[in-house]
Amino acid sequence: MPVENCGGFFTLRKFMLIGQFTHDIDPKKRLTLPSKWRSDLGKKVVVTTGLDTSLFVYPLKEWEKIAEKLSEMSFGNADSRHFNRFLLTNAFETDVDAQGRILIPDVLKDFAHLEGKIVLAGVHSRVEVWNEEEWKRYQARTMKEADALAGKLSDLGIL
């Protein structure tokens, strides 16, 4: 976990990946991670299928937490088995190279329709990787529903 110097005192800082960046995927299927996120992501990440035709990129430590939670799910429950397979069988551990690039395996590139411009969106402890056109469609839908979503979260006591 990153450490910050606060007036002579050192405190642990929990990272949070936020914001969005647009990059290209190169002909060798490499994607450059924003320099702002690289220290929080570390030297190894796990890339897997995400939701809404996106990919999820986790720092290795965060992925270990997710994998542990998944391992605690009952394999007797069909939904648990299906979701475990969805995330785990498509997960790839990859190194972040000296230029901050990661390799996107073909199966994931095809799943998320990654060509040309790619959007990387920081969502707390993960990065979501989107085809730019898919991202724009998703954003347009979400903007229309934001007030209703806020109302539902407020009813649950979250907002």
C-alpha positions as CSV (number, residue, x, y, z in Angstrom):
1,M,0.0,0.0,0.0
2,P,1.4,3.5,-0.8
3,V,2.9,5.5,2.0
4,E,2.6,9.3,2.2
5,N,4.7,11.7,4.3
6,C,2.3,14.0,6.2
7,G,4.4,16.5,8.1
8,G,6.9,14.0,9.5
9,F,4.3,11.3,10.0
10,F,4.0,8.5,7.6
11,T,0.5,7.2,6.8
12,L,-0.7,4.4,4.6
13,R,-2.8,5.6,1.7
14,K,-5.4,3.3,0.2
15,F,-5.3,3.8,-3.5
16,M,-8.3,4.7,-5.6
17,L,-8.3,4.4,-9.4
18,I,-10.4,7.2,-10.8
19,G,-10.9,9.1,-14.0
20,Q,-10.8,8.0,-17.6
21,F,-8.2,7.9,-20.4
22,T,-8.3,7.1,-24.0
23,H,-5.5,5.1,-25.6
24,D,-4.9,2.9,-28.6
25,I,-4.2,-0.8,-28.5
26,D,-1.1,-1.4,-30.6
27,P,-0.6,-4.1,-33.3
28,K,1.0,-6.4,-30.7
29,K,-2.1,-6.2,-28.6
30,R,-0.5,-4.1,-25.9
31,L,-2.3,-1.4,-24.0
32,T,-0.6,1.4,-22.2
33,L,-1.8,2.1,-18.7
34,P,-2.0,5.7,-17.6
35,S,1.2,6.8,-15.8
36,K,-1.1,8.2,-13.0
37,W,-2.2,4.7,-12.1
38,R,1.0,2.7,-12.6
39,S,2.4,2.9,-9.0
40,D,-1.0,1.8,-7.6
41,L,-1.4,-1.1,-10.1
42,G,2.1,-2.5,-9.5
43,K,4.4,-4.6,-11.7
44,K,1.8,-7.4,-12.3
45,V,-1.9,-7.2,-12.9
46,V,-4.7,-9.6,-13.7
47,V,-6.9,-8.9,-16.7
48,T,-10.2,-10.7,-17.0
49,T,-13.6,-10.5,-18.6
50,G,-15.7,-7.8,-17.0
51,L,-19.3,-6.9,-17.1
52,D,-21.1,-4.9,-19.9
53,T,-18.5,-6.2,-22.5
54,S,-15.6,-4.5,-20.7
55,L,-12.5,-6.0,-19.3
56,F,-11.4,-5.7,-15.6
57,V,-7.8,-5.1,-14.7
58,Y,-6.9,-5.6,-11.1
59,P,-3.6,-5.1,-9.2
60,L,-2.4,-8.5,-8.1
61,K,-3.2,-7.9,-4.4
62,E,-6.8,-6.8,-5.2
63,W,-7.2,-9.8,-7.5
64,E,-6.2,-12.2,-4.7
65,K,-9.0,-10.7,-2.5
66,I,-11.5,-11.2,-5.3
67,A,-10.3,-14.8,-6.0
68,E,-10.6,-15.6,-2.3
69,K,-14.2,-14.3,-2.1
70,L,-15.0,-16.4,-5.2
71,S,-13.5,-19.5,-3.7
72,E,-15.9,-19.1,-0.7
73,M,-18.9,-19.3,-3.0
74,S,-20.9,-22.6,-3.0
75,F,-20.2,-24.7,-6.0
76,G,-23.5,-26.3,-5.4
77,N,-25.2,-23.1,-6.6
78,A,-25.3,-22.9,-10.4
79,D,-25.0,-19.1,-10.4
80,S,-21.9,-19.3,-8.3
81,R,-20.3,-21.8,-10.7
82,H,-21.2,-19.8,-13.7
83,F,-19.8,-16.5,-12.3
84,N,-16.6,-18.3,-11.1
85,R,-16.1,-19.7,-14.6
86,F,-16.8,-16.3,-16.2
87,L,-14.1,-14.5,-14.2
88,L,-11.5,-17.2,-13.4
89,T,-11.2,-19.1,-16.7
90,N,-10.7,-15.9,-18.6
91,A,-8.2,-14.3,-16.1
92,F,-4.6,-13.7,-17.2
93,E,-1.8,-12.5,-15.0
94,T,0.4,-10.2,-17.0
95,D,3.5,-8.1,-16.3
96,V,3.4,-4.3,-16.7
97,D,6.5,-3.6,-18.9
98,A,8.9,-0.7,-18.5
99,Q,6.7,1.5,-20.8
100,G,3.6,0.7,-18.7
101,R,2.0,-1.6,-21.2
102,I,0.1,-4.8,-20.7
103,L,-0.6,-7.6,-23.2
104,I,-4.3,-8.2,-23.9
105,P,-4.8,-11.9,-24.9
106,D,-6.9,-12.6,-28.0
107,V,-9.8,-14.1,-26.1
108,L,-10.2,-10.9,-24.1
109,K,-9.6,-8.6,-27.0
110,D,-12.4,-10.3,-28.9
111,F,-14.7,-10.4,-25.9
112,A,-14.5,-6.6,-25.4
113,H,-14.3,-5.7,-29.1
114,L,-11.0,-3.9,-28.6
115,E,-9.8,-2.2,-31.7
116,G,-8.6,1.4,-32.3
117,K,-9.4,3.7,-29.5
118,I,-9.8,2.2,-26.1
119,V,-11.1,3.8,-22.9
120,L,-9.6,3.0,-19.6
121,A,-11.9,3.9,-16.7
122,G,-10.8,3.9,-13.1
123,V,-13.4,2.3,-10.8
124,H,-12.1,2.2,-7.2
125,S,-9.7,-0.8,-7.1
126,R,-9.9,-1.8,-10.7
127,V,-9.5,-0.5,-14.2
128,E,-12.2,-1.1,-16.8
129,V,-11.1,-1.4,-20.4
130,W,-13.8,-0.5,-23.0
131,N,-14.1,-0.2,-26.7
132,E,-14.5,3.6,-27.1
133,E,-17.9,3.3,-29.0
134,E,-19.3,0.9,-26.4
135,W,-18.1,3.2,-23.7
136,K,-19.9,6.2,-25.3
137,R,-23.2,4.2,-25.6
138,Y,-22.9,3.0,-22.0
139,Q,-22.2,6.6,-20.7
140,A,-25.2,7.9,-22.7
141,R,-27.5,5.3,-21.1
142,T,-26.1,5.9,-17.6
143,M,-26.4,9.6,-17.8
144,K,-30.2,9.3,-18.6
145,E,-30.6,6.9,-15.6
146,A,-28.4,8.8,-13.1
147,D,-31.2,10.5,-11.2
148,A,-33.2,7.2,-10.9
149,L,-30.1,5.3,-9.7
150,A,-29.4,8.0,-7.1
151,G,-32.9,7.7,-5.8
152,K,-32.6,3.9,-5.5
153,L,-29.3,4.2,-3.7
154,S,-30.7,6.8,-1.4
155,D,-33.6,4.5,-0.5
156,L,-31.0,1.9,0.5
157,G,-29.2,4.4,2.7
158,I,-26.1,4.5,0.5
159,L,-26.4,8.1,-0.6
